[in-house]
Amino acid sequence: MASEATTLEVPGPDGLREMRVSSPSRVIWPEVGITKLDLVKYLVAVGSAFVEAIGDRPVSLQRFSDTIDGEQFFSKNPPRGVPDFIRTVDVTFPSGRTHPQLVIDEPAAAVWMAQMNTVVFHPWPSLTSNTDNPDQVRIDLDPQPGTDFDDAVTAAFALREVLTEAGLTAFVKTSGNRGIHVFAPIAAEHEFLDVRHGVIAAARELERRMPERVTTAWWKEQRGERIFVDFNQAARDRTMAGAYSPRALATATVSTPVSWGELADVAPTDFTILTVPQRLATVGDPWHGMAEHRGSMTTLLEWWERDVSNGLGELPFPPDYPKMPGEPPRVQPSRAKKQ
């Protein structure tokens, strides 16, 4: 017996594409009964904003064999059977290895990736034309135990002021969970290490202004009940859920761009696969035209050099990275004291 399947017509730059979706009634989000077909229809409905935010970038895929409660894996290598209309681009990983990754140029590409059981889309902060130089500063405000979304909102407004003083235009979105992502478009003039240093400089400046609320401490035991500014999300091959990407969370929340005027009055659960299409139709996309506001990293890098001169140097890299120049020991402070 042939497996259940359906076909959708997906609009794009070259007209309509017929896209096959197998097992459309398979439930992906059990708590709310949202199916694979619901996911695909969502991607079509938000297609224009989704492609503007995530398109023309290498993208990693968070895929699930069944429901979001089941087995998952990150797919960086293109799966078998990639259609001819979906392109790839070579990227260099921290190990120095180079490998192709998929690129989304039209909504049908996202639909095919959903057909391959993708739920969460993780775009790089660099364009395909220059994958080694990010064109976005991305800062992840991560609530620690004892803090919540409202605390992240407070930190986000303060971070916006920091970035404005650095000559950058900040944009904000919900992470889809408890955190907030703050982006600032930049000219693609610096490689990943420099951009990470700029993020550290901004994070330290924010920490100086609100030390009881914000921390740059890499080790969890040192963070306390504060918002962690995850500077390592700016490292090469570190990505976060893209704008308008669904999240693998119980209520099918979406990482959703909001205006700064809205931020104080929203909750992450306001934005789901079922609600975001109507929001886009009525409110529009707060991130539309973001690339027109590119700024310079100059001031952030000046702050980095100032902090280095004052004795504040490199911070730990992710554990799977090779040892980096100037990096402090990757040992938890509590364990280091015992050695």
N, C-alpha and C positions, 0 to 999 in steps of 0.2 A: 504494500500500500504506500502510495506517495505521501510524503510528510505534508502537513498543513502549511500553506504558504499563501501570500497575497502579493499584489503588485501595486506600487504607488507611482504616480507621476510627480516628479520633483522638478520644480523650475530652477533654472540656472542661467549662466551667461550664454550658453549655446542652445537654449530652449529647454524643452521638457526631456527629462531622462526617466525611463521606466526602471524602477528599482524593485527587485524582488526581496521580500522579507519572509523568511521562514519562521515557523512557530510564532506567529504574531500574537497568539493568545497566551503565550508563556508569561506568567507573572514574575516580574523582576523585583518589585517592592511589595512584599506580602502584606505588610501592615495596612497599606492603603489600596491594594489590589491593582496597582498600575502595571500594565503589560508592556511587552516589547513593542507592540504596535503603538501604544500610547507614547512611548519614548520616541519612536520614529516620527510620529505625527508632530510631536513637540519640536524636534529638530527642524522639520520642514517649516513649521509656523514661525520659528525665531530665526530662520535661515540667514536673512540679510545681516542682522546684528551679530549673530554667531560668527559668521564668516569675517565680518569686519574686525571682530575682536581676536579671533583665533587664527584666521587665515594667513597664508603666506609665511607660515612659521613651521619649523619641525614640531611634531606633536607626538607625545607618548600616550599610550592608551591603557586605561585601567579597565580590564576585562573580567567578566564573571561567567563561569560555566553554567550557572543556574540563576538563583536569586542573589540579591546583595548579601544575604546571610551565608552564602556558600563560598566555594573556592574562588579566589581571585588571583590575578597576576598582572604585572605591568608588562606591556608589550612595547618594546622600543624598535625591534626589528619589524619590517613590514611582513604581515601574514602572507601566506600563500594566496594566489589568485587575485592579486590587486588589479582592479580594472584599469584599462589603458588611460582613462581620463584622470586618474589619481596619480600625481607625481610624487617623487621622493627627492630628498636632498641629503647630501653627506654632511654629517656633523662629527666633531671631534670630542671624545669623552675625556674625563680627567686622566685616564690611563694613557692617553695618547692614541688610543685606537680610534679609527674612523669607520663609520658605518652609516648606511642610509636610514632616514626616518621619513614617515609619511608626512604629507602636507595637505591641508584642507584649502581648496580653492573655490568650492561651491557646496551648497547644502547636500547635494547627492553624495559627496565624499563622506560627510558625516553620517549620512544614512547607511552607506555601505559599512562604515566602521561600527555602527550600532548593530547591523546585521551580523557582524563578527563578534557580537556580545560586548561591545564597548559601552560603558556607562559613564565614565568620567574621562574628560579630555584635558590633557596637561600640555599646553603649548610652551615652547621655549620663549625667552624674552628677546629673541633676535629673529630677524627676517631671513628668508632663504638667500637673499642677495649677499648677506654678510653674517653668517651664523656665528662667527667668533666675536662679534662686537654687539652687545645688547643695545636695543633701541628703547628699552623700558627699564626704569628703576622700579623694582617690586619689593614691597615691604610687608611682611606678614606679622600682624599683631595677634599673638596667640595667648588667650586667657589661660592662666594657670589655676590649679585648684584653689578655690576660695574667691575667684573672680569670675565675671560673666561678660556677656555681650555688651552690657551698658558700660562696663569698665573699658572695654576695647573701643567703644564709641568715644569716650572721653580722651583716650590716648590718640585716636585718629584725628580729632580736631586739633590737638596740640601738634601732632606730626605734620598736619597740613601747614601750620604756621612755620614750622622749621623748614619745610621744603620751599615754601614761598620765599622765605628769607634767603634760601640758597638759589633763588632764581628759577624754580621749577613750578610747574602747574600740576597739582595733585588731583587724582581721580580716585574714587573709592567704590568698593563693592563688598557685599557680604561674602564670606567664604562659603556659605551654605551650612556651616556648622556654627560654632560660638565665636569665631574670630572675624577679623576684618582684614582685607587686602587693600593697601594703598599703592597706587601706581603713579608714576610720573614719566611721560614720554621724554626721551633724550635723543640727541644726535648720536648716531652709531659710530662714535669716535674712540671708544675705549674698550679694551678687552675685559673679560669677566672679572679678573682679579681687581682691576681698578674700580669697576662698578661695585663689587662687593665691598671694597674699602670705603667707597662713598656711602654705601648703605650703613656700614658700621659707624661712620662719622655722624650721619643723621641720627642713628639709634643712640649714640652716646650723648648727642646734644639733647635729644628728647629725654633721656634718662637723667641728665643734669637738671632739667626743668621740673621733672616730676619723679624724683627718686623713690618715693613711697608707692608709686603706682606702676612704674615701668622698670624693666630690667633688661640688660644685655647679657646676663649670666648664662653661659652655655650649659653649665651643669645644673640639673633640675634641683639638686639639694640646696642650691644657692639662690633660687629664684623667689621663694616665698610666695605670698599671695599678691602677685603683681602680673602685669601683662608682659610677656616675653616678646621682645622684638627679634624675630628669627632672621638674623643677618645671613645665615647660611642658605636661605632660599635664594640668595643672589649668586650663589656659586654655580659654576658650570655644571650642566646636566641636572640641576635642581629645578623642579617645576612645581607649580601649584595648579589647582583646578582653574581652568580658564573662565572668562566671563561667559555667562549663560550656559556653562556646563552643568549638567545634573550632578548630584552628589549621591554616593552610595550610603545614604542615611535613611532612616525608617520612613520618613514622610515625603521622600523624593524632593527634597529641597534643591534649589538651584543657586549657584554662586552668581549673585545678581548685582549689576551696577546700579547705584543710586546717586542722586544728586546730593551735594553737601547739605542742601536745605531740607532734604528728607531724612537724613541719617539719624537724627535724634529721635525720630518717631517710628522707626521701622523695627521689625524683629526678623531674624533669619527665617522663621517659619512662615512669614508672609509670602515667601517666594518659592513656589513649587512648579513642577512640570505642568500642573493644572492651572496655575494662576499667572505665570509669567507671560504667556502669549497675549492674554488680554491686557496686561499691564503695558506691554510694548505697543499694542494697538492704540491705547488711550494716552499714555504718558510719553511714549517715545523712548529712545535709547539715550541715557545720559552720557554715554561714552562715544556717541557718534562724533566723528571728526577729531578724536583724541590726538591722532598723529600730527595734526596741524599745530599743536602746541609744544613742539619739541624744545627742550631747554638744554643747557650746558651743564656738564659735571664739574666745571671749574671750581665753583665755591665749595662743593662737598669734598673735593680732593684737597683743596686748601685746608679745610677743617681736619681732614685726615692727617696731613703733614703737621699741622699745629699740634694735634694730639700725640703724634709720634714724638715730636720734639719735647713734649711734656711728660714723656715716659709711658704713654699709652700706645702699645704696639699691636701686633697681630693677635687675633683671637682664634680659637680652635676651629679646624675645618671638620667637615663630616667624617665619620669614622672610616668610610670606605675610600677616602682620598689618600694619595701618597703623602708622606710627610712634606710639609710646605715650608719654604724659607721663613724664618723668624717666628714660626708657630710655637706656642707654649706646649708643654707636655700634655698629651691626651690622657690625663689621669685625673679621676675624680678627686677634688680637694680632700675629702675625708679619707680616701685611700692613700693619697700622697703623704699625709701626715704620719701614717703608720709605717711608711717605708724608710 
